Amino acid sequence: MSTIAKPILVGIDGSPTAFEAVRWAAREASHRSAPLRLVHADVSALGYVPDTLGTATPEPTNETAREFVSDWLRDAREIAAAEDPELVVDTAVRTGSARTVLLDESSTARLVVVGSRGLGSFSGVILGSVAIALTHHGQCPVAVVREPDEGAQPTDLPVVVGVDGSGPGELALRWAFDMASSRSTGIMAVHAWHDLVVGELWTRAQADKTWESVRADEQRLLAEVLAGWREDYPDVPVHEVVGYGKPARLLLEQADNAQLVVVGARGRGGLAGLLLGSTSQTLLHHAPCPVLVAR
């Protein structure tokens, strides 16, 4: 069996969010002593090349396109080196659309990191088509990174994770605790419940009593799910948040003061044919910090 560590993969297209994705991925690769792979998808063979405004134009010259790509990869290497000069960095240019290339590369990556919007995205679009495709169909966890609004993000902010007791939720917990530990920060474990149905014949007092009973049950459930992870990661402080309502709303409230949100691809209520749950989709479109979808 090969002992070569799987790389952390970043898609490079010259956009500001792609370079921020490189910075974020380089830190992650350094934490994990993993190689970093920077990949650009070359569509010039398909008859199009990117221009400086981020639109697709008929191919005037392959040489100009190659110069842009070379500059982008050089800049990306420099960003990675600034985070960790000892980081092993590999670059590649592959023919095909970004979606096709990165989906294929995800089969051999430990984690794929992309910017939320590429050069081809319209200014009003929050999440680009490549990020959407990867979170739906990628073959490994996917992190979507946004360009920071103001300077560097504080490093002491917690990692927020959605907890629902499902299989994908367990994978999300593994990534969340691992990342919190490597960053010497804490976990904000969020569990939402919203399935209580009160019978029409119950009195208000009975309903209130049942409501509190359900809340206590949900708090016990969260504590039980987290118990083993607390033992495995005694260095990671954990704060529990249990609330009534949609999980996406509660997670977004916590995301305002988080350095990362981690969720499963499909939650407890997901249907077998649904590749990405509604909570994950909402966070990808609206969370102010990076979001990792644990597939």
Wavefront OBJ file of the C-alpha trace (Angstrom):
o trace
v 0.000 0.000 0.000
v 1.273 3.469 -0.898
v 2.545 5.609 1.970
v 2.285 8.863 0.002
v -0.007 11.260 1.828
v -3.083 12.398 -0.039
v -2.779 16.064 -0.992
v -4.996 18.971 -0.154
v -6.205 20.201 -3.520
v -6.927 23.808 -4.544
v -8.512 24.977 -7.780
v -6.693 27.990 -9.248
v -8.398 30.426 -11.628
v -6.841 33.774 -10.732
v -9.838 35.031 -8.746
v -9.406 36.685 -5.330
v -11.333 33.899 -3.631
v -9.097 31.271 -5.261
v -6.002 32.926 -3.789
v -7.713 33.104 -0.401
v -8.460 29.382 -0.804
v -4.727 28.779 -1.351
v -3.885 30.660 1.842
v -6.481 28.695 3.830
v -5.466 25.349 2.311
v -1.767 25.997 2.909
v -2.424 26.459 6.621
v -4.448 23.263 6.651
v -1.750 21.326 4.784
v 0.864 22.641 7.213
v -1.242 21.536 10.213
v -1.558 18.048 8.741
v 1.943 17.742 7.226
v 0.215 17.069 3.922
v 1.306 18.128 0.426
v -0.538 20.915 -1.345
v -1.655 20.475 -4.950
v -2.572 23.539 -7.029
v -4.515 22.752 -10.189
v -5.675 24.964 -13.033
v -8.205 23.691 -15.551
v -7.184 24.726 -19.079
v -10.149 25.244 -21.380
v -8.121 26.718 -24.252
v -8.090 23.314 -25.966
v -11.882 23.576 -25.983
v -11.686 26.843 -27.913
v -11.864 29.371 -25.055
v -9.418 31.182 -22.805
v -9.980 33.363 -19.722
v -9.505 37.085 -19.990
v -8.602 39.566 -17.275
v -12.258 40.516 -16.716
v -13.271 36.987 -15.969
v -15.340 36.260 -19.067
v -14.829 33.609 -21.717
v -13.589 34.995 -25.035
v -12.860 33.341 -28.407
v -9.273 32.202 -28.450
v -7.032 35.005 -29.810
v -3.739 33.595 -28.576
v -2.793 30.594 -26.494
v 0.400 32.326 -25.450
v -1.465 35.063 -23.609
v -3.558 32.481 -21.777
v -0.458 30.519 -20.769
v 1.120 33.692 -19.385
v -1.930 34.371 -17.219
v -1.964 30.812 -15.916
v 1.775 30.840 -15.217
v 1.413 34.068 -13.245
v -1.527 32.688 -11.264
v 0.312 29.503 -10.295
v 3.439 31.470 -9.376
v 1.408 33.790 -7.168
v -0.341 30.819 -5.585
v 3.008 29.180 -4.792
v 4.224 32.386 -3.170
v 1.098 32.604 -1.022
v 1.569 28.997 0.110
v 5.267 29.555 0.843
v 4.422 32.601 2.956
v 2.274 30.356 5.164
v 4.874 27.563 5.409
v 8.203 27.683 3.526
v 8.667 23.937 4.094
v 5.346 22.993 2.536
v 5.523 20.540 -0.362
v 3.667 22.184 -3.251
v 2.787 20.586 -6.571
v 1.238 22.472 -9.498
v -0.559 21.118 -12.534
v -2.429 22.381 -15.576
v -5.027 19.940 -16.857
v -7.180 20.193 -19.956
v -10.901 20.455 -19.358
v -13.492 22.475 -17.510
v -12.828 23.344 -13.867
v -15.807 21.249 -12.820
v -14.639 18.130 -14.682
v -10.993 18.450 -13.668
v -11.583 19.080 -9.969
v -14.213 16.355 -9.667
v -11.706 13.917 -11.121
v -8.901 15.181 -8.880
v -11.128 14.824 -5.807
v -10.872 11.030 -6.095
v -7.235 11.161 -4.954
v -7.371 14.190 -2.623
v -7.781 14.355 1.120
v -9.648 17.630 0.889
v -10.617 19.974 -1.948
v -10.550 23.709 -1.268
v -12.119 26.203 -3.658
v -13.113 29.834 -3.661
v -16.794 30.577 -3.358
v -16.804 32.436 -6.680
v -14.442 32.114 -9.619
v -13.562 34.576 -12.351
v -16.551 33.511 -14.395
v -19.110 34.224 -11.674
v -21.448 37.188 -11.910
v -20.949 39.811 -9.222
v -24.309 39.031 -7.619
v -23.739 35.294 -7.416
v -22.637 34.192 -3.951
v -21.647 30.622 -4.802
v -19.995 29.618 -8.080
v -20.987 26.641 -10.204
v -17.704 24.812 -9.546
v -18.166 25.025 -5.769
v -21.730 23.779 -6.145
v -20.663 20.840 -8.314
v -17.918 19.779 -5.901
v -20.102 19.890 -2.812
v -22.746 17.850 -4.626
v -20.572 15.306 -6.407
v -17.004 15.494 -5.061
v -15.405 12.278 -3.829
v -13.864 13.769 -0.675
v -14.686 16.580 1.787
v -14.904 20.038 0.225
v -14.126 23.392 1.831
v -15.529 26.564 0.270
v -13.642 29.740 1.179
v -14.714 33.348 0.795
v -12.513 36.391 0.424
v -12.241 38.006 3.885
v -14.104 41.283 4.294
v -11.510 42.975 6.480
v -7.989 41.672 6.899
v -6.969 38.430 8.554
v -9.514 36.387 10.471
v -8.926 35.967 14.239
v -7.376 32.578 14.982
v -9.058 32.093 18.373
v -12.592 31.826 16.996
v -14.246 28.412 17.451
v -15.057 25.772 14.863
v -18.831 25.395 14.578
v -20.228 21.960 13.777
v -23.764 20.772 13.183
v -24.717 17.684 15.213
v -27.735 15.541 14.332
v -26.662 11.994 15.155
v -26.499 10.878 11.514
v -23.638 9.089 9.733
v -22.603 12.209 7.755
v -22.867 14.099 11.045
v -20.287 11.795 12.626
v -17.885 12.476 9.758
v -18.456 16.202 10.248
v -17.588 15.818 13.947
v -14.356 14.021 13.087
v -13.256 16.870 10.814
v -14.411 19.560 13.231
v -12.563 18.170 16.254
v -9.441 17.486 14.216
v -9.401 21.022 12.862
v -10.128 22.606 16.240
v -7.321 20.604 17.823
v -4.802 21.577 15.144
v -5.769 25.226 15.566
v -5.763 25.152 19.382
v -9.311 26.412 19.528
v -12.695 25.170 20.710
v -15.809 23.535 19.274
v -19.279 25.063 19.138
v -21.548 22.024 18.756
v -24.986 23.040 17.486
v -28.015 20.758 17.643
v -31.452 21.880 16.450
v -34.790 20.224 17.069
v -38.041 21.169 15.382
v -40.249 18.056 15.203
v -42.429 18.533 18.265
v -46.161 18.262 17.489
v -48.563 19.333 20.222
v -51.994 17.664 20.164
v -55.016 19.927 19.858
v -56.557 18.533 23.061
v -53.521 19.222 25.260
v -53.694 22.173 27.575
v -51.061 24.898 27.371
v -49.543 23.716 30.666
v -49.210 20.186 29.326
v -47.659 21.474 26.121
v -45.108 23.574 28.008
v -44.174 20.606 30.129
v -43.731 18.421 27.049
v -41.676 21.128 25.362
v -39.214 21.228 28.250
v -39.105 17.445 28.317
v -38.183 17.298 24.640
v -35.521 19.978 25.103
v -33.983 17.967 27.942
v -34.003 14.845 25.763
v -32.286 16.695 22.922
v -29.657 18.062 25.292
v -28.969 14.535 26.547
v -28.702 13.323 22.947
v -26.127 15.983 22.132
v -24.123 15.198 25.273
v -24.110 11.485 24.420
v -22.975 12.096 20.833
v -20.145 14.344 22.024
v -18.973 12.149 24.911
v -16.625 9.979 22.883
v -15.196 12.945 20.992
v -14.453 14.766 24.255
v -12.452 11.730 25.382
v -10.540 11.545 22.100
v -9.809 15.289 22.075
v -9.380 16.358 25.727
v -7.502 19.465 24.571
v -10.532 20.833 22.714
v -13.042 22.811 24.812
v -16.642 22.177 23.746
v -19.617 24.489 24.076
v -23.045 22.973 23.416
v -25.893 24.865 21.778
v -29.363 23.278 21.654
v -32.224 25.217 20.120
v -35.624 24.888 18.567
v -35.831 25.786 14.883
v -34.206 25.088 11.552
v -30.590 23.876 11.837
v -29.411 26.304 9.151
v -30.688 29.302 11.115
v -28.986 28.254 14.341
v -25.731 27.456 12.548
v -25.730 30.786 10.715
v -26.177 32.602 14.032
v -23.038 30.917 15.372
v -21.134 31.352 12.107
v -20.938 35.104 12.645
v -18.278 34.434 15.297
v -16.605 31.328 13.900
v -13.519 30.611 11.839
v -15.123 27.594 10.161
v -18.449 25.767 9.948
v -18.444 21.996 9.383
v -21.543 20.096 8.277
v -22.398 16.718 6.802
v -23.434 16.461 3.178
v -26.847 15.114 4.193
v -28.471 15.300 7.591
v -30.753 13.005 9.507
v -33.761 14.056 7.454
v -32.054 13.676 4.066
v -33.558 11.432 1.406
v -31.372 8.769 -0.199
v -31.418 10.530 -3.551
v -30.600 13.969 -2.156
v -26.890 14.605 -2.649
v -26.686 17.759 -0.540
v -28.968 18.660 2.322
v -30.821 21.942 2.622
v -28.803 22.953 5.696
v -25.504 22.490 3.849
v -26.761 24.434 0.837
v -27.971 27.335 2.975
v -24.645 27.591 4.783
v -22.658 27.454 1.555
v -24.624 30.386 0.188
v -24.848 32.545 3.307
v -22.191 31.709 5.923
v -19.686 34.562 6.419
v -16.801 32.146 7.073
v -15.403 29.062 5.281
v -17.708 26.036 5.174
v -16.519 22.441 5.040
v -18.934 19.815 3.734
v -17.834 16.424 5.050
v -18.712 13.901 2.374
l 1 2 3 4 5 6 7 8 9 10 11 12 13 14 15 16 17 18 19 20 21 22 23 24 25 26 27 28 29 30 31 32 33 34 35 36 37 38 39 40 41 42 43 44 45 46 47 48 49 50 51 52 53 54 55 56 57 58 59 60 61 62 63 64 65 66 67 68 69 70 71 72 73 74 75 76 77 78 79 80 81 82 83 84 85 86 87 88 89 90 91 92 93 94 95 96 97 98 99 100 101 102 103 104 105 106 107 108 109 110 111 112 113 114 115 116 117 118 119 120 121 122 123 124 125 126 127 128 129 130 131 132 133 134 135 136 137 138 139 140 141 142 143 144 145 146 147 148 149 150 151 152 153 154 155 156 157 158 159 160 161 162 163 164 165 166 167 168 169 170 171 172 173 174 175 176 177 178 179 180 181 182 183 184 185 186 187 188 189 190 191 192 193 194 195 196 197 198 199 200 201 202 203 204 205 206 207 208 209 210 211 212 213 214 215 216 217 218 219 220 221 222 223 224 225 226 227 228 229 230 231 232 233 234 235 236 237 238 239 240 241 242 243 244 245 246 247 248 249 250 251 252 253 254 255 256 257 258 259 260 261 262 263 264 265 266 267 268 269 270 271 272 273 274 275 276 277 278 279 280 281 282 283 284 285 286 287 288 289 290 291 292 293 294 295
